[in-house]
Amino acid sequence: MSKRVGLAGVTGQRQAGHTGIQATAIQRIEAQSPFGKAAMKKATFNLPEELHYRLKVAAASTRREMVDIVIEALAQYLKERQL
């Protein structure tokens, strides 16, 4: 049975929903994000196979998580459109 820690894990509180590895990734994203420690929401969507492959290759080649690249790209897209 694995211990599950959420964003509350930063303050030492336990919260169901994220493994320790996921919580660490979320902390890293928050630290690098222009949104700071904004609450995270899960988004589930499908990507074309080729785009997913290219995202995965980009993440591996830059030693970044795929979600980091998606957040950066989406933030830039919305900034350019002033949304």
Helices and strands as residue ranges (DSSP letters): G 7-11, H 20-32, H 49-62, H 66-80
